[in-house]
Amino acid sequence: MKESRRRFFYVEDDSARVGGWVLSVPRDAQGNMVDPRLFTAGRNFDSPIGLSMPIYRSGISQGFSFAALEMPVVMREVGDLIDRVAPGQVQRIPVIVDDQEREFEILNVTRTIKCIDEQRSNITYWTTEDDRPDRVGQYRMIISMQIDPDLVGESDIFRPVGWKIRLIVSERLRGVLEDMSVRGIIFMDV
């Protein structure tokens, strides 16, 4: 009997549908904006102490939400859960969210994997005609992204190399988050 392949899903923000809040850009202890791409690049962030996160649009607080540039922000309990299922695959950075008593964290996913199945995905690449010579040959847009599960190994949460805007989770982690009824996210098959 053939062994079944692991399944994976990209995480999509569902907070707008459920009346959730929208979070802004993080700020350091001096009130300066911190570039959200530092938390989505797939590498450790040298964390300054005292990060805060303003609420851009009021709404229901979410257990998992995406702030600027697909930067995940989670309740501490959700971070604990993800850390148990995927040890060593995320960096958890405490952040104070405006006037919230609950503890929140920026979830910095530090694992990137070259796993996009280019043959099965619908991909547009940057070309010389796009006047971006620094990007020629790179992914410009991916619609209907598919990954090759055989390239993922045992990872449960990661970002695909070349398309780090997507956060991918294993079926196992998705199940645990759904069992905990984490509000603010939905999962799309890849």
KOLGU-771829 format. One record per residue: x, y, z of N, C-alpha, C in turn; residue in three letters; residue number from 0. Coordinates in nm, 4 decimals, m for minus. Example, Ala and Ser with C-alpha at 12.3 -4.5 7.8 and 13.67 -1.06 7.14 Angstrom:
% residues 2
        nx        ny        nz       cax       cay       caz        cx        cy        cz  residu  num
    1.3190   m0.5690    0.7800    1.2300   m0.4500    0.7800    1.3200   m0.3300    0.7800     ala    0
    1.2850   m0.2250    0.7080    1.3670   m0.1060    0.7140    1.2900    0.0030    0.7870     ser    1
% end
This chain:
% residues 190
        nx        ny        nz       cax       cay       caz        cx        cy        cz  residu  num
    0.0840   m0.1175    0.0000    0.0000    0.0000    0.0000    0.0887    0.1240    0.0000     met    0
    0.0564    0.2207   m0.0846    0.1331    0.3438   m0.0956    0.1053    0.4342    0.0244     lys    1
    0.2150    0.4874    0.0809    0.2012    0.5784    0.1947    0.1430    0.7121    0.1462     glu    2
    0.0471    0.7663    0.2218   m0.0132    0.8936    0.1814    0.0822    1.0082    0.2120     ser    3
    0.0777    1.1109    0.1283    0.1627    1.2273    0.1445    0.1033    1.3218    0.2480     arg    4
    0.1904    1.3934    0.3152    0.1445    1.4941    0.4107    0.0725    1.6045    0.3354     arg    5
   m0.0260    1.6649    0.4005   m0.1005    1.7767    0.3418   m0.0613    1.9055    0.4108     arg    6
   m0.0672    2.0155    0.3324   m0.0300    2.1467    0.3827   m0.1327    2.2499    0.3388     phe    7
   m0.1358    2.3612    0.4139   m0.2354    2.4659    0.3912   m0.1691    2.6012    0.4107     phe    8
   m0.2109    2.6988    0.3303   m0.1650    2.8333    0.3623   m0.2697    2.8987    0.4506     tyr    9
   m0.2196    2.9846    0.5384   m0.3032    3.0501    0.6375   m0.3532    3.1813    0.5773     val   10
   m0.4830    3.2008    0.5838   m0.5472    3.3205    0.5290   m0.6144    3.3950    0.6442     glu   11
   m0.6036    3.5253    0.6433   m0.6653    3.6095    0.7460   m0.8160    3.6132    0.7245     asp   12
   m0.8899    3.5802    0.8279   m1.0360    3.5774    0.8204   m1.0997    3.6795    0.9141     asp   13
   m1.0173    3.7693    0.9681   m1.0687    3.8593    1.0718   m1.1736    3.9577    1.0194     ser   14
   m1.1618    4.0015    0.8946   m1.2593    4.0983    0.8419   m1.3994    4.0367    0.8366     ala   15
   m1.4072    3.9093    0.8017   m1.5371    3.8422    0.7912   m1.6052    3.8298    0.9273     arg   16
   m1.5256    3.8160    1.0311   m1.5832    3.7959    1.1644   m1.5818    3.9238    1.2486     val   17
   m1.5591    4.0393    1.1844   m1.5593    4.1670    1.2571   m1.4365    4.1887    1.3412     gly   18
   m1.3260    4.1295    1.3002   m1.2028    4.1399    1.3772   m1.1292    4.2698    1.3567     gly   19
   m1.0383    4.2940    1.4450   m0.9572    4.4129    1.4390   m0.8566    4.4053    1.3255     trp   20
   m0.7958    4.5192    1.2959   m0.6828    4.5253    1.2038   m0.5697    4.5917    1.2807     val   21
   m0.4557    4.5218    1.2855   m0.3405    4.5737    1.3591   m0.2482    4.6507    1.2662     leu   22
   m0.1767    4.7450    1.3219   m0.0891    4.8326    1.2453    0.0542    4.7784    1.2440     ser   23
    0.1491    4.8666    1.2280    0.2910    4.8341    1.2232    0.3471    4.8367    1.3652     val   24
    0.4332    4.7408    1.4005    0.4900    4.7436    1.5358    0.5793    4.8655    1.5568     pro   25
    0.5924    4.9015    1.6855    0.6758    5.0161    1.7229    0.7704    4.9736    1.8346     arg   26
    0.8873    5.0335    1.8355    0.9834    5.0044    1.9421    0.9510    5.0883    2.0653     asp   27
    1.0336    5.0764    2.1688    1.0075    5.1457    2.2956    1.0087    5.2975    2.2812     ala   28
    1.0744    5.3482    2.1776    1.0784    5.4934    2.1538    0.9645    5.5399    2.0633     gln   29
    0.8791    5.4488    2.0189    0.7669    5.4843    1.9333    0.7990    5.4832    1.7844     gly   30
    0.9191    5.4397    1.7475    0.9573    5.4317    1.6065    0.8992    5.3058    1.5420     asn   31
    0.8544    5.3196    1.4181    0.8019    5.2035    1.3468    0.9136    5.1021    1.3226     met   32
    0.8766    4.9739    1.3348    0.9678    4.8637    1.3070    0.9181    4.7960    1.1795     val   33
    1.0052    4.7791    1.0824    0.9688    4.7226    0.9525    0.9117    4.5814    0.9698     asp   34
    0.7845    4.5587    0.9315    0.7234    4.4272    0.9481    0.7925    4.3176    0.8676     pro   35
    0.8653    4.3548    0.7611    0.9350    4.2535    0.6798    1.0444    4.1833    0.7592     arg   36
    1.0883    4.2451    0.8685    1.1873    4.1795    0.9539    1.1301    4.0532    1.0176     leu   37
    0.9984    4.0443    1.0251    0.9323    3.9296    1.0882    0.8760    3.8312    0.9856     phe   38
    0.8976    3.8576    0.8583    0.8450    3.7674    0.7549    0.9558    3.7200    0.6612     thr   39
    1.0800    3.7492    0.6940    1.1935    3.7163    0.6076    1.2441    3.5740    0.6278     ala   40
    1.1940    3.5054    0.7302    1.2367    3.3679    0.7538    1.3682    3.3572    0.8289     gly   41
    1.4019    3.4581    0.9056    1.5234    3.4507    0.9873    1.4951    3.5157    1.1238     arg   42
    1.5786    3.4813    1.2212    1.5604    3.5350    1.3558    1.5702    3.6860    1.3561     asn   43
    1.4912    3.7458    1.4442    1.4908    3.8899    1.4631    1.5611    3.9177    1.5946     phe   44
    1.6569    4.0085    1.5926    1.7249    4.0497    1.7147    1.6302    4.1423    1.7887     asp   45
    1.5533    4.0868    1.8770    1.4369    4.1525    1.9352    1.4707    4.2627    2.0346     ser   46
    1.4300    4.3866    2.0031    1.4392    4.4887    2.1063    1.3271    4.4665    2.2085     pro   47
    1.3511    4.5125    2.3267    1.2509    4.4978    2.4320    1.1485    4.6097    2.4182     ile   48
    1.0235    4.5784    2.4495    0.9212    4.6816    2.4559    0.8504    4.7115    2.3257     gly   49
    0.8294    4.6116    2.2411    0.7537    4.6350    2.1186    0.6057    4.6541    2.1507     leu   50
    0.5429    4.7430    2.0768    0.3988    4.7639    2.0905    0.3364    4.7615    1.9525     ser   51
    0.2058    4.7417    1.9499    0.1336    4.7324    1.8238    0.0037    4.8096    1.8364     met   52
   m0.0083    4.9203    1.7641   m0.1348    4.9938    1.7657   m0.2440    4.9177    1.6896     pro   53
   m0.3662    4.9419    1.7288   m0.4802    4.8876    1.6546   m0.5159    4.9889    1.5471     ile   54
   m0.5112    4.9466    1.4212   m0.5409    5.0345    1.3085   m0.6916    5.0544    1.2934     tyr   55
   m0.7663    4.9438    1.3052   m0.9127    4.9494    1.2976   m0.9696    4.8638    1.4094     arg   56
   m1.0565    4.9217    1.4885   m1.1157    4.8504    1.6017   m1.2000    4.7338    1.5547     ser   57
   m1.2089    4.6366    1.6394   m1.2904    4.5190    1.6133   m1.2642    4.4160    1.7216     gly   58
   m1.3128    4.2966    1.6996   m1.2951    4.1878    1.7960   m1.1499    4.1419    1.7931     ile   59
   m1.0888    4.1265    1.9119   m0.9506    4.0772    1.9166   m0.9473    3.9341    1.8641     ser   60
   m0.8380    3.9016    1.7973   m0.8250    3.7719    1.7321   m0.7135    3.6907    1.7965     gln   61
   m0.7318    3.5598    1.7990   m0.6271    3.4712    1.8489   m0.5091    3.4653    1.7546     gly   62
   m0.5378    3.4862    1.6274   m0.4350    3.4858    1.5224   m0.4773    3.5903    1.4212     phe   63
   m0.3919    3.6876    1.3950   m0.4241    3.7873    1.2933   m0.2973    3.8259    1.2196     ser   64
   m0.3168    3.8750    1.1001   m0.2049    3.9259    1.0231   m0.2060    4.0772    1.0335     phe   65
   m0.0923    4.1331    1.0728   m0.0759    4.2785    1.0713   m0.0120    4.3136    0.9368     ala   66
    0.0497    4.4270    0.9289    0.1089    4.4747    0.8043    0.1999    4.3696    0.7407     ala   67
    0.1877    4.3564    0.6085    0.2741    4.2693    0.5272    0.2748    4.1232    0.5732     leu   68
    0.1574    4.0739    0.6119    0.1400    3.9322    0.6492    0.2232    3.8903    0.7702     glu   69
    0.2413    3.9814    0.8627    0.3138    3.9528    0.9858    0.2151    3.8959    1.0875     met   70
    0.2320    3.7681    1.1278    0.1369    3.7080    1.2220    0.1527    3.7625    1.3642     pro   71
    0.0383    3.7899    1.4257    0.0330    3.8293    1.5667   m0.0652    3.7344    1.6334     val   72
   m0.0213    3.6697    1.7416   m0.1025    3.5678    1.8066   m0.1131    3.5936    1.9566     val   73
   m0.2205    3.5416    2.0170   m0.2289    3.5403    2.1627   m0.1208    3.4462    2.2142     met   74
   m0.0678    3.4754    2.3310    0.0401    3.3934    2.3872    0.0034    3.2447    2.3908     arg   75
   m0.1219    3.2141    2.4215   m0.1653    3.0742    2.4286   m0.1522    3.0055    2.2924     glu   76
   m0.1800    3.0803    2.1857   m0.1662    3.0248    2.0509   m0.0181    3.0028    2.0198     val   77
    0.0660    3.0976    2.0607    0.2104    3.0805    2.0444    0.2611    2.9576    2.1176     gly   78
    0.2120    2.9353    2.2411    0.2497    2.8155    2.3176    0.2144    2.6898    2.2400     asp   79
    0.0949    2.6868    2.1859    0.0465    2.5709    2.1115    0.1327    2.5457    1.9873     leu   80
    0.1592    2.6499    1.9107    0.2399    2.6341    1.7897    0.3806    2.5872    1.8254     ile   81
    0.4352    2.6407    1.9329    0.5692    2.6011    1.9773    0.5738    2.4538    2.0173     asp   82
    0.4664    2.4030    2.0769    0.4620    2.2613    2.1147    0.4566    2.1712    1.9918     arg   83
    0.3771    2.2101    1.8918    0.3618    2.1277    1.7717    0.4827    2.1422    1.6796     val   84
    0.5405    2.2624    1.6734    0.6496    2.2911    1.5795    0.7693    2.3516    1.6538     ala   85
    0.8317    2.2760    1.7445    0.9416    2.3329    1.8224    1.0578    2.3753    1.7326     pro   86
    1.1116    2.4947    1.7635    1.2269    2.5440    1.6903    1.1964    2.6025    1.5531     gly   87
    1.0682    2.6121    1.5167    1.0316    2.6609    1.3834    0.9791    2.8043    1.3857     gln   88
    0.9618    2.8599    1.5049    0.9135    2.9975    1.5171    0.9909    3.0695    1.6273     val   89
    0.9969    3.2002    1.6141    1.0485    3.2871    1.7192    0.9292    3.3671    1.7710     gln   90
    0.9102    3.3680    1.9004    0.7965    3.4366    1.9615    0.8450    3.5647    2.0266     arg   91
    0.7921    3.6774    1.9789    0.8385    3.8074    2.0246    0.7235    3.8789    2.0948     ile   92
    0.7339    3.8978    2.2253    0.6251    3.9655    2.2986    0.5975    4.1044    2.2415     pro   93
    0.4682    4.1376    2.2334    0.4269    4.2687    2.1847    0.3035    4.3120    2.2636     val   94
    0.3001    4.4377    2.3004    0.1842    4.4921    2.3713    0.0900    4.5498    2.2666     ile   95
   m0.0317    4.4981    2.2634   m0.1334    4.5496    2.1720   m0.2185    4.6492    2.2494     val   96
   m0.2400    4.7667    2.1899   m0.3152    4.8760    2.2534   m0.4218    4.8283    2.3517     asp   97
   m0.4086    4.8679    2.4760   m0.5126    4.8502    2.5778   m0.5649    4.7079    2.5937     asp   98
   m0.4889    4.6085    2.5558   m0.5324    4.4701    2.5712   m0.4691    4.4109    2.6964     gln   99
   m0.5503    4.3436    2.7764   m0.4976    4.2786    2.8960   m0.4291    4.1473    2.8616     glu  100
   m0.4758    4.0818    2.7552   m0.4158    3.9542    2.7144   m0.2761    3.9780    2.6593     arg  101
   m0.1944    3.8739    2.6677   m0.0581    3.8816    2.6153   m0.0573    3.8371    2.4697     glu  102
    0.0137    3.9135    2.3860    0.0256    3.8836    2.2436    0.1720    3.8717    2.2049     phe  103
    0.1948    3.8064    2.0911    0.3297    3.7880    2.0392    0.3294    3.8041    1.8875     glu  104
    0.4380    3.8570    1.8360    0.4619    3.8493    1.6927    0.5199    3.7113    1.6695     ile  105
    0.4621    3.6397    1.5766    0.5073    3.5041    1.5468    0.5997    3.5119    1.4252     leu  106
    0.7286    3.5048    1.4498    0.8285    3.5118    1.3440    0.8620    3.3691    1.3000     asn  107
    0.8114    3.3297    1.1843    0.8366    3.1953    1.1327    0.9756    3.1966    1.0698     val  108
    1.0669    3.1220    1.1297    1.2076    3.1296    1.0915    1.2488    3.0246    0.9895     thr  109
    1.1578    2.9411    0.9497    1.1916    2.8357    0.8539    1.1395    2.8729    0.7149     arg  110
    1.2276    2.8652    0.6149    1.1881    2.8813    0.4749    1.2294    2.7544    0.4011     thr  111
    1.1453    2.7125    0.3065    1.1710    2.5874    0.2347    1.1452    2.6086    0.0868     ile  112
    1.2367    2.5616    0.0035    1.2188    2.5655   m0.1418    1.1297    2.4470   m0.1783     lys  113
    0.9996    2.4737   m0.1921    0.9036    2.3635   m0.2066    0.7916    2.3914   m0.3060     cys  114
    0.7920    2.5072   m0.3727    0.6835    2.5384   m0.4656    0.6946    2.4476   m0.5874     ile  115
    0.5865    2.3796   m0.6182    0.5796    2.2934   m0.7365    0.5437    2.3830   m0.8555     asp  116
    0.6455    2.4257   m0.9285    0.6251    2.5211   m1.0369    0.5439    2.4630   m1.1518     glu  117
    0.5463    2.3334   m1.1698    0.4709    2.2706   m1.2776    0.3209    2.2711   m1.2507     gln  118
    0.2819    2.2567   m1.1257    0.1395    2.2506   m1.0910    0.0819    2.3840   m1.0462     arg  119
    0.1676    2.4834   m1.0236    0.1221    2.6155   m0.9796    0.1041    2.7071   m1.0999     ser  120
    0.0200    2.8073   m1.0834    0.0012    2.9094   m1.1868    0.0871    3.0292   m1.1469     asn  121
    0.2034    3.0447   m1.2150    0.3039    3.1431   m1.1746    0.3307    3.2410   m1.2882     ile  122
    0.3404    3.3690   m1.2527    0.3878    3.4727   m1.3436    0.5238    3.5161   m1.2913     thr  123
    0.6210    3.5262   m1.3812    0.7564    3.5646   m1.3442    0.7843    3.7081   m1.3886     tyr  124
    0.8740    3.7757   m1.3175    0.9216    3.9071   m1.3597    1.0028    3.8896   m1.4877     trp  125
    0.9854    3.9801   m1.5827    1.0584    3.9745   m1.7094    1.1340    4.1062   m1.7313     thr  126
    1.2169    4.1097   m1.8336    1.2918    4.2319   m1.8649    1.1979    4.3462   m1.9024     thr  127
    1.0805    4.3142   m1.9556    0.9831    4.4171   m1.9931    0.9203    4.4869   m1.8723     glu  128
    0.9355    4.4309   m1.7552    0.8757    4.4890   m1.6345    0.9594    4.6016   m1.5740     asp  129
    1.0733    4.6322   m1.6341    1.1623    4.7385   m1.5854    1.2047    4.7185   m1.4397     asp  130
    1.2244    4.5954   m1.4030    1.2773    4.5610   m1.2702    1.3888    4.4579   m1.2884     arg  131
    1.5060    4.5007   m1.3385    1.6128    4.4047   m1.3666    1.6564    4.3250   m1.2437     pro  132
    1.6361    4.3801   m1.1256    1.6721    4.3101   m1.0024    1.5809    4.1917   m0.9731     asp  133
    1.4665    4.1831   m1.0424    1.3689    4.0778   m1.0144    1.3480    3.9778   m1.1288     arg  134
    1.4122    4.0003   m1.2426    1.3915    3.9139   m1.3596    1.4113    3.7670   m1.3204     val  135
    1.3127    3.6847   m1.3569    1.3164    3.5409   m1.3279    1.2557    3.5020   m1.1948     gly  136
    1.2282    3.5982   m1.1077    1.1666    3.5685   m0.9784    1.0143    3.5633   m0.9934     gln  137
    0.9480    3.5068   m0.8927    0.8018    3.5033   m0.8932    0.7471    3.6451   m0.8829     tyr  138
    0.6547    3.6788   m0.9717    0.5859    3.8074   m0.9624    0.4483    3.7875   m0.8999     arg  139
    0.3807    3.6812   m0.9383    0.2477    3.6494   m0.8853    0.2316    3.4974   m0.8904     met  140
    0.1729    3.4457   m0.7857    0.1403    3.3027   m0.7834   m0.0074    3.2896   m0.7520     ile  141
   m0.0784    3.2285   m0.8440   m0.2202    3.1984   m0.8252   m0.2301    3.0468   m0.8208     ile  142
   m0.3054    2.9955   m0.7294   m0.3208    2.8511   m0.7171   m0.1852    2.7843   m0.6906     ser  143
   m0.1183    2.8305   m0.5848    0.0117    2.7746   m0.5493   m0.0026    2.6309   m0.5004     met  144
    0.0859    2.5472   m0.5488    0.0958    2.4091   m0.5032    0.2381    2.3869   m0.4547     gln  145
    0.2516    2.3099   m0.3480    0.3855    2.2771   m0.3005    0.4082    2.1279   m0.3168     ile  146
    0.5340    2.0886   m0.3143    0.5720    1.9479   m0.3199    0.5972    1.9029   m0.1767     asp  147
    0.5052    1.8263   m0.1184    0.5193    1.7851    0.0221    0.6471    1.7063    0.0492     pro  148
    0.7005    1.6394   m0.0534    0.8228    1.5614   m0.0341    0.9433    1.6504   m0.0035     asp  149
    0.9357    1.7779   m0.0402    1.0470    1.8701   m0.0157    1.0396    1.9357    0.1217     leu  150
    0.9279    1.9185    0.1907    0.9056    1.9885    0.3175    0.9712    1.9185    0.4350     val  151
    0.9828    1.7897    0.4293    1.0383    1.7156    0.5424    0.9397    1.7135    0.6580     gly  152
    0.9896    1.7322    0.7779    0.9058    1.7230    0.8977    0.8561    1.8584    0.9473     glu  153
    0.8732    1.9631    0.8697    0.8313    2.0968    0.9130    0.6795    2.1051    0.9265     ser  154
    0.6352    2.1844    1.0240    0.4924    2.2057    1.0453    0.4478    2.3490    1.0205     asp  155
    0.5440    2.4418    1.0113    0.5107    2.5808    0.9816    0.6328    2.6429    0.9139     ile  156
    0.6098    2.7093    0.7994    0.7219    2.7653    0.7231    0.6690    2.8625    0.6190     phe  157
    0.7632    2.9293    0.5521    0.7325    3.0157    0.4383    0.8070    2.9596    0.3179     arg  158
    0.7418    2.9575    0.1997    0.8100    2.9056    0.0803    0.9159    3.0038    0.0282     pro  159
    1.0317    2.9512   m0.0063    1.1368    3.0328   m0.0668    1.0820    3.0930   m0.1960     val  160
    1.1030    3.2212   m0.2144    1.0577    3.2913   m0.3342    0.9187    3.3506   m0.3226     gly  161
    0.8414    3.3069   m0.2218    0.7053    3.3591   m0.2028    0.6745    3.3600   m0.0537     trp  162
    0.7555    3.4360    0.0211    0.7458    3.4367    0.1670    0.6211    3.5056    0.2190     lys  163
    0.5437    3.5650    0.1291    0.4191    3.6283    0.1707    0.3189    3.5233    0.2213     ile  164
    0.3386    3.3986    0.1837    0.2491    3.2906    0.2279    0.3062    3.2197    0.3501     arg  165
    0.2200    3.1962    0.4460    0.2533    3.1193    0.5646    0.1872    2.9830    0.5485     leu  166
    0.2676    2.8769    0.5539    0.2185    2.7410    0.5299    0.2243    2.6611    0.6600     ile  167
    0.1178    2.5840    0.6853    0.1145    2.4956    0.8022    0.0785    2.3539    0.7590     val  168
    0.1225    2.2581    0.8389    0.0904    2.1178    0.8136   m0.0538    2.0888    0.8536     ser  169
   m0.1039    1.9780    0.8052   m0.2384    1.9344    0.8431   m0.2466    1.9127    0.9949     glu  170
   m0.1386    1.8630    1.0513   m0.1358    1.8395    1.1961   m0.1513    1.9708    1.2730     arg  171
   m0.0757    2.0747    1.2351   m0.0868    2.2030    1.3045   m0.2226    2.2667    1.2779     leu  172
   m0.2718    2.2556    1.1562   m0.4052    2.3084    1.1261   m0.5095    2.2449    1.2183     arg  173
   m0.5027    2.1140    1.2351   m0.5978    2.0437    1.3213   m0.5927    2.0925    1.4647     gly  174
   m0.4737    2.1139    1.5162   m0.4585    2.1609    1.6536   m0.5159    2.3022    1.6684     val  175
   m0.4890    2.3898    1.5706   m0.5433    2.5263    1.5767   m0.6959    2.5249    1.5651     leu  176
   m0.7489    2.4379    1.4810   m0.8947    2.4273    1.4692   m0.9561    2.3703    1.5964     glu  177
   m0.8905    2.2708    1.6574   m0.9408    2.2136    1.7834   m0.9444    2.3182    1.8943     asp  178
   m0.8505    2.4134    1.8902   m0.8450    2.5194    1.9908   m0.9424    2.6320    1.9554     met  179
   m1.0071    2.6212    1.8391   m1.1008    2.7241    1.7906   m1.0361    2.8618    1.7847     ser  180
   m0.9165    2.8676    1.7260   m0.8457    2.9941    1.7115   m0.9213    3.0804    1.6120     val  181
   m0.9616    3.1978    1.6575   m1.0406    3.2891    1.5758   m0.9492    3.3781    1.4922     arg  182
   m0.9892    3.4005    1.3644   m0.9187    3.4953    1.2803   m0.8500    3.4363    1.1592     gly  183
   m0.8494    3.3019    1.1464   m0.7805    3.2416    1.0323   m0.8654    3.1336    0.9657     ile  184
   m0.8361    3.1126    0.8396   m0.8890    2.9988    0.7651   m0.7701    2.9349    0.6925     ile  185
   m0.7907    2.8160    0.6418   m0.6825    2.7399    0.5802   m0.7201    2.7023    0.4379     phe  186
   m0.6271    2.7234    0.3452   m0.6475    2.6910    0.2046   m0.5475    2.5846    0.1632     met  187
   m0.5957    2.4789    0.1004   m0.5136    2.3655    0.0605   m0.4083    2.4069   m0.0423     asp  188
   m0.2840    2.3601   m0.0242   m0.1782    2.3788   m0.1244   m0.1205    2.2448   m0.1620     val  189
% end
